[in-house]
């Protein structure tokens, strides 16, 4: 069902048959932006990349707290900004028929590539996203709970994207609409969290979540100090 995508080009396709799915495809070509963490170290292959839309994108930045964990920031931003992930319904049920979007090695560097295909069933099926702005939410791990950095990016018309990042329309469409793009379709990109240059997307550093062993050590140290204080108080 795929066609070739030229690097830096975007196109809207229609396939024959019944309207049963919508596909969003990102090409990881040589000219697409490299993805790094906050120290400019490239991410690992297979890190989590979500595609979706916000109902109130204007409050994303104000709900980001670099002193909080990635999981806390994700929960706060998703709730306040009305995040809807393509491939899931609003009840959090997975309904994608294909989900390969991730960080991938291409031409010796780590880039974003792959696709998500959402069917037209479920509580929030594909046509919920019709013409909505596309956002990428990227993490430096394969899961939110283990990530320590994240970034949120988009390319609206104001950034010079041609065409702008919008989900295709399914209403009155014959076949399965598909939108193919890459992180090079815009001369500039907006980073709601993190940073975006002409060649690179960088994540934002956040508070690290201590390992369970660290918590045990901290609790043990706190108890030991409390015991010393009690002994000193008893002696005095």
Buried (B, 14 or more C-beta within 10 A) or exposed (E): EEEEBEBBBBEEBEBEEEBBBBBBBBBBBEBBBBBBBBEEEBBEEEBBBBBBBBEEBEBBEEBBEEEBBBBBBBBBBBEBBBBBBBBBBEEEEEBBEBBBBBBBBBEEBBBBBBBBBBBBEBEBBBBBBBEBBBBBBBBBBBEBEEBBBBBBBBBBEEBEBEBBBBBBBBEEBEBBBBBBBBBBBBEEBBBBBBBBEEEBBBBBBBBEBEEEEEEEEEEEEEEEEEEEEEEEEEEE
